[in-house]
């Protein structure tokens, strides 16, 4: 009899130790700020209502874009996104494309790729075109 009471007390104590989180996620808390940040990033990389794609070549060779994204990553991105496991922050190599893909995927965008032949500096080259499409759920 006493053994059963002790077991019941242990079960009750262990269930009382479960900590429930009542705090809303960053996605819920910063919904407006995240939308504004996406608009900033869209204007930096050249995406608007009409054009929803950008070439990999343009992302890799645009130093102004890289600098602006570094500034945003230090201030706003870390504040508005749960990004501790993103490879942009965990590895030493700071690839802007990885950061962009994480941000857009976290905000419900689908990123698709297509190979295209482009001409840059009087040379034809194969390059990847990235499309950013908002998924309406």
C-alpha positions as MATLAB code, in Angstrom:
seq = 'XXXXXXXXXXXXXXXXXXXXXXXXXXXXXXXXXXXXXXXXXXXXXXXXXXXXXXXXXXXXXXXXXXXXXXXXXXXXXXXXXXXXXXXXXXXXXXXXXXXXXXXXXXXXXXXXXXXXXXXXXXXXXXXXXXXXXXXXX';
ca = [
       0.000    0.000    0.000;
       2.727    2.446    0.951;
       4.712    1.489   -2.147;
       1.798    2.448   -4.401;
       1.413    5.806   -2.653;
       5.113    6.527   -3.075;
       4.933    5.601   -6.780;
       1.902    7.879   -7.249;
       3.706   10.730   -5.495;
       6.739   10.266   -7.743;
       4.545   10.309  -10.872;
       2.776   13.479   -9.706;
       6.052   15.209   -8.885;
       7.597   14.328  -12.246;
       4.571   15.652  -14.145;
       4.749   18.895  -12.139;
       8.370   19.410  -13.231;
       7.439   19.758  -16.903;
       7.989   23.362  -17.893;
       5.553   24.666  -20.456;
       6.593   27.560  -22.628;
       3.982   30.302  -22.907;
       6.238   32.638  -24.832;
       5.334   33.114  -28.508;
       7.892   32.180  -31.143;
       9.953   34.754  -33.032;
       7.788   34.099  -36.058;
       4.702   35.147  -34.111;
       6.323   38.061  -32.270;
       8.090   39.686  -35.211;
       5.693   39.037  -38.087;
       5.542   42.682  -39.213;
       9.302   43.210  -38.827;
      10.038   40.062  -40.818;
       7.833   41.263  -43.684;
       9.675   44.601  -43.682;
      13.025   42.790  -43.675;
      11.964   40.639  -46.642;
      11.010   43.837  -48.497;
      14.452   45.301  -47.732;
      16.201   42.176  -48.968;
      14.003   42.091  -52.077;
      15.030   45.643  -52.948;
      18.713   44.803  -52.348;
      18.724   41.747  -54.631;
      16.345   43.238  -57.208;
      13.162   41.261  -56.671;
       9.777   42.968  -56.971;
       6.163   42.136  -57.866;
       7.034   41.616  -61.534;
      10.471   40.008  -61.306;
      10.835   37.169  -58.783;
      14.166   35.713  -59.876;
      17.861   36.461  -59.609;
      20.964   34.891  -61.144;
      23.513   33.152  -58.970;
      26.226   35.076  -60.832;
      24.716   38.365  -59.647;
      24.520   37.177  -56.042;
      28.098   35.902  -55.948;
      29.719   38.881  -57.665;
      27.898   41.766  -56.012;
      30.082   43.053  -53.162;
      27.543   45.714  -52.149;
      24.929   42.993  -51.677;
      27.315   40.932  -49.560;
      28.153   43.906  -47.349;
      24.499   44.869  -46.824;
      23.591   41.279  -45.971;
      26.453   41.123  -43.434;
      25.107   44.280  -41.797;
      21.571   42.886  -41.704;
      22.794   39.566  -40.318;
      24.483   41.289  -37.405;
      21.467   43.410  -36.472;
      18.032   42.404  -37.713;
      18.296   38.801  -38.858;
      19.580   37.454  -35.554;
      16.884   39.407  -33.742;
      13.908   38.285  -35.847;
      14.844   34.685  -36.735;
      15.819   31.598  -34.803;
      19.071   31.102  -36.690;
      21.427   29.323  -34.298;
      21.575   26.208  -36.456;
      21.823   27.955  -39.841;
      25.066   27.003  -41.569;
      25.768   30.678  -42.338;
      26.369   31.199  -38.623;
      27.832   27.818  -37.689;
      30.527   27.626  -40.397;
      33.359   30.019  -41.082;
      32.392   30.407  -44.735;
      29.885   33.266  -44.997;
      27.903   32.485  -48.152;
      25.170   35.044  -48.863;
      23.104   32.564  -50.849;
      22.870   30.217  -47.856;
      21.652   33.076  -45.679;
      19.075   34.167  -48.263;
      17.756   30.629  -48.689;
      17.344   30.200  -44.918;
      15.492   33.507  -44.533;
      13.131   32.923  -47.434;
      12.394   29.313  -46.506;
      11.678   30.328  -42.909;
       9.152   32.896  -44.183;
       7.262   30.424  -46.369;
       8.881   30.976  -49.751;
       9.582   28.222  -52.220;
      12.945   28.541  -53.941;
      13.324   26.830  -57.278;
      16.325   26.745  -59.589;
      16.725   26.598  -63.332;
      19.866   26.445  -65.456;
      20.150   29.202  -68.059;
      22.779   30.346  -70.524;
      23.661   33.991  -69.985;
      26.136   36.377  -71.512;
      28.337   38.390  -69.171;
      31.452   40.297  -70.184;
      31.061   39.064  -73.785;
      31.223   35.446  -72.616;
      28.449   32.893  -72.669;
      28.175   30.854  -69.502;
      25.771   28.481  -67.818;
      24.302   29.904  -64.661;
      21.579   29.141  -62.162;
      18.481   31.292  -61.951;
      16.745   31.280  -58.547;
      12.990   31.885  -58.345;
      11.442   33.073  -55.078;
       7.718   32.294  -54.796;
       5.574   32.940  -51.724;
       3.560   29.887  -50.713;
       0.071   30.771  -49.527;
      -1.053   28.309  -46.904;
];
